Amino acid sequence: MAGYSGPVPLVEAIRVGIVAEMQGTRLLDAQCNTGGLVDPAFGYRVPLEVARDKGLIDPRVAGLLNPQTSEQKAYTDPNTGKNCTYDEMMQKCTKRNNVLLLPIDDRNPQIQTHQMIFN
């Protein structure tokens, strides 16, 4: 894309239509829930408010990512196939060596491998 010698920031890809807004918004929401939006200039994560103040995200897209989006059931539980909020998924995690892991029952016939990857 013109003006970029490397990867295109997700917000810019959404703005110009490279990434569909619905899918891009889900990815940005996941970034917000897991530490903040990635600052493309430095590669570290910043809170939504900081990204908005720095002009990394326009007000329209920021409105799509308001804090209430964490209450949306945008995540699929691989064990049940049901939609969950980020907080519900985090509650299902167990901690091992100070890392949160989501236990997955690979014997569960409810979900097939291809569904877990692309839902």
Buried (B, 14 or more C-beta within 10 A) or exposed (E): EEEEEEEBBBBBBBBEEEBEEEEBBBEBBEBBBEEBBBBBEEEEBBEBEBBBEEEBBEEEBBEBBEEEBBEEEBBBBBBEBEEBBBEEBEEBEEEEEEEEEEEEEEEEEEBEEEEBEEE
